Amino acid sequence: MALKQVIEIYDYLESPQINIARLKKIFVRRGLDPSEFETRRIKGDKGETQFVKIRIKGKEGTAKKKRTPAPILGVIGRLGGIGARPHKIGLVSDADGAIAALACALKITEMRSRGDALRGDVIVATHLSPRSPIIPHDPVPFMDSPVSIETMNRYDVDKEMEAILSVDTTKGNRIINQRGFAISPTVKDGYVLRVSEDLLDIMQTVTGKLPVVFAITTQDITPYGNGVYHLNSIIQPATATHAPTVGVAITTEVAVPGCATGASHPLDIEMAVRFCVEVAKSFSEKKCSFFDEKEFKKLVSLYGPLEHFKTLGKKNP
């Protein structure tokens, strides 16, 4: 169970001021080495945000620049902002991705401290902005980010991540009409691949229900800024990496604005956290595959590379 970690992170983030030193102490008290906690404050055209990257080393973990025999999983808390002050007081719905990612890091850190270290490293990244702008979006408004998507990808996506779970609030749509969480098909180098059977197995074990998959389109796997519609930014990390990327969407039955307060459901976030932790366990043991490498190579040989979908495309004449 990860409810304790979700509540603790939620309580920490529900503040107009983010004290990074206090957040670091929370993790260090649980057994994280201070060197495993990185932070950077970045200013953008619309404000500033605090990027956080936590690397929980596994039993076969080594120095950052060396490869480890065990694969490295990335968990990214994708969002625009955790708050919309001064327009809104409190945590917004969009904060769920950051809550889930940090709670996942805290849970895996505590597991390691108790003797249940994973085989490989897990890298968790997100950013924390209690004062983010609100932007129009159909069917409900979204949270914008103080910094660009390119900046977020630069600090969220680590080149050592060999597979990525991108966790994001995905409530502002009419595509997913079920409360809880859902996963996307795997995205890699411009291809939308079949849904991972291993991830489906883990999801139904965690939830005790049939797995839920949400649809993504070609538009969703292209970078923001090209002028086309995106469901949200959940798959944006895939535009900045060769690693297979899967979206973990925290969902609702009805469309809920990303800037709405009082709209976070701790039990739904907790399920998403448990899913990420279980994926980390299996992936670390090389028992969970995000995609079929042989089939992917065949697709590329048949239809060629599609990495141009990771760019902004051709300029209009």
N, C-alpha and C positions, 0 to 999 in steps of 0.2 A: 504494500500500500504506500502511496505517496501523498496522501491528503495532508499530512502534517507539513510536508515541505511546501506544498501549494499554498496553504494558509500562511505560512511564515513569509514566503516570498511576496504574496499578495499584500500582507500587512506592511512589509518593508516598502513596497513600491507606492502604496497609497499615501503619497506625500507630495506637496508642491516642490520640495527640494530633495534631490537625490544625493545622499551621502555615500559616495563610493567607498570611502574608508570603512564605513560601517558594514557595507555589503561584503567587502573583502574579509572583515573579521568574522562574519557569519560563517563563511566557508572555511577559514583557517581554523576556527574553533571545532569544526567537524573533521579536520584532518587534512585539508588542502594545503599543500606547500605554497607559500607566498609567491614563488616563482611560477606557479601554474596559473596565476591570476593576472591577466593583462587588461589594461584599460587605457582609453584615449578619448579626450574631449575634442570634438570636431565642430567647427562653426560652418554654417551654410548660409545661403541667401535668405532663408526663412527662420533662422534661429540656430541653436546648437543642440547637440546630443552627446551622450556618453556611450561610447562603444565598450563592450565587455567581452572578453574572450577567456574561457576557462578550459584548461587542458587537464583532464583527469587521467593520469598515466596508469596504464595497466601493468600486469605482471611482466609483460615483455616489452614495456615502453622503454624508450631510450631518449637520448638527447634529441631536441626538436628537429635538427637537420639530418638525422639519420633515419633510415627506414627501419621498421620493426617487422618481424615475421608475422605478427597478427595485424589484420587490417584495422584501419582507423576510421571510425564513424564520425561524421559531422552532424550536429543538431543545431539548426539555426532558428532562432526566434524572430520571425519576420513580421514587421509592423511599420506603421508610420510613426506613431507616438503612443505613449502610455497615458497621456493626459492632453486635454485641449484647453488648458488655462490661458487666458482668463475667462474664456467663454463657458467652460464647464468645470465644475469642481469634482474631483475624485478621479478614479481610474476609469478609462473608457473601455468599451468593448474590444477595441483594437489591441489592448494590452495583453490579451490572452496568450499571444505567441511568446512574448517576453517572459511572462509568468511561467508558462510551461517549460521553456528552455532552461531557465534558471532553476526551477524546481527539479528538473531532470538532472542537472549538474549536481545539485545538492544531494539528491538521492543516491547517485552513483558514488559521490564522495563519501557519504556515510557508509555505504556498503563496503567500500574499500577499507575504511577505518575499522570496520568490524571483522575484517578478514575475508570478505567476499569481493576481492579485486577482480575486475574483468581481465581477460587475457591481453587485449589491445587497448590503445588510448581512445578516449572520446573527447572531441573538441566541441565545445558549446559556445555559440556566439550570438549576441543580440545587441540592441542599443536601447537606451533609456532616455526618453525626452518627455518630461511632464508638461511641456508647453509647445505643442505642435499645432499647425494650422488645420482647418477643416476645408475640404474641397467638395464641390458638387460631384455626384456620381449617380447613375441610374441603376437600381431603383431607389437607393437611399444614399445619403452623404457618406463619404469616407474620411479617414484621417490622412492628412498629408504628412510628409516627413520634412524636418528642417534641412536635411541634406538630400542629395540626389540618389537615385537608385544605383548609379555607378559607384558613388562613395560607399553606400551600404554594402554593395557586393565586394568592394575592395577590402573592407574591414570584417565583413561577416564570413566570406568564403576563404577558407584556408587551402592552400595548394596541397596540403597533406591529407585533406579529407578524401577518402576513397569512395565514399557514398554519403549522400546527404539526405536528411529528413528536414524539410522546411516546414516549421509549424507556424500557422497563421490563423487568426480569426477569419472565418469565411462565412459571415452571416448576412452580408449585404447583397443578397442575390435571390433569384428564384430557381436556381439550378439544383441546390441541395435542400431538400425539404424534410430534414430529419435532425432532431437534436442529438448531440453527442459529438462524434468526430468521424471524419471520412478520409480516405486516402485517394491519391491520384494515380493514374498510370505512371510508369517510370519515364522520365525525360532524360535523354542523353544526346548531346551534340546535334540538336535540331530534330531528332526523331522522338515521336511519342510511341513508346513501346508498350507491349502488353503488361497488364498489371501483374506484379510479382506474386506468385502463388505462396511463397514463403511469408510475405507480408500479410497476405490474406489469412493464412493460418494463424499467425500471431495475433492479428486483430480479432478474430472470432474467439480465440482463447481468452484474450484480455476482456472483451466485452460480454462474452457469453451469448452473443447474438450473431446472426449472419453478417458478414462484412459489408461495409458501405463504401462505394467508390464514386467519386464525383468526376464529372466530365470536364475535360480541358480541350481547348481548341488551338489551332495554329497561332491565333492571335496571342494566346496566353504564354506561349513559349518564346515570343519575341521580346526584345527589350522595351521597357517603357521609353516614351519619347518619340516613337515612330508615328504617333497619331491614330493608332487603331485601338479598338476597345479591348480591355483586359478584364477578366473576372475579378482579379486583384493581383497583388504582387507575389503570391505564394510560390510561383515557379520561377521567379526572377533569378534566384541563385544559379539555375541551370544555364543561364546566358553567360556565366563567368567561370565555368568549370567544365572539365571533361568527365567529372564524376557523375554517375547516375544519381538523379535527384527525384525524390518523391515528396509531394505535398501532403502534410498532415493538417487537415482543415477542421477547426473547431466550429461546429455548426449549430443551427437552430431551425425550427420548423417554419418560421416566418422571417421576412427580411428585417434585420436589425441594423441601424446605422452604426458604422464603426466608431462614431463620436458619441454614442449613447453611453451614459453612466448607469451603474446599477444593473448592467446587462451581462456580467460575467458569472458563469456557473461553475463553482469550484469542483463539483463532482465530474463534470464533463472535462474540465482541464486535467483533473487527476487521471481520468481514463487515458487521455492522450499522453500524459507523462508516463504512465505504466507501459503503454505501447512502445514509446521511445526507449525506455529502459530495457524492455524485453527484446526489442530489435538489437539494441547495443550488445546484449548478452550473446545472442545468436550470431550476429555479424562478427563479433570478436572471435568466436569459435569457428568461423568459416562455415556456419550452418545456415546462413541466410543470404540468399542472392537477390539483388535488386533487378537483375536482368540476365538474359541468356546471352553470354558473350559470343557463342558460336552463331546464334541466329542474328545477332547484331552485325557481325562481320559479313554474313551473307547478305543482309539488307544493304549494307554499304557497297558490297561488290555488285549487287544487282541495280541499285538506284543511285549510287554515288553519295558523296558526303553532303550533308544538309546543314553544315555549320554556318551557312550564310543566314540562317534563321536566328542566330545568336547576335547578329549585327543589326544596325538600324536600317539596313537595306539600301537600295539605290535612291539617290536624290531625285526628286521630281524635276522633269525638264522645265 
